[in-house]
Amino acid sequence: MQFKTRDIWDNLIVVPLTITVRRDRGAGEVLGVTSVQTVGGTATFSDLSYFVAEEIDLRFEGGAFRFTTREITVEPGPPG
């Protein structure tokens, strides 16, 4: 997952930020590297996982940056 960090006026936030992700809604735990440093205003989370099949929201925060996703559907994996 990769995204640009922008302020409320849609300006790219180019100062380095540590962005942390957490589950905002749902029952499971977000696994993997949950804090990353932005580079040139871009945050890259390369190994997040979640093992509960349900709808979740994720909250990303760092400095003045705040963002919450809405209704990510986590599908069950293959049996076995």
Secondary structure, DSSP 4 states (H G I P E B T S, - for coil): -EEE-B-TTS-B--S--EEEEEEEESSS--BS--EEE-BTTEEE----B--S-SEEEEEEEETTEEEE---EEPPP----
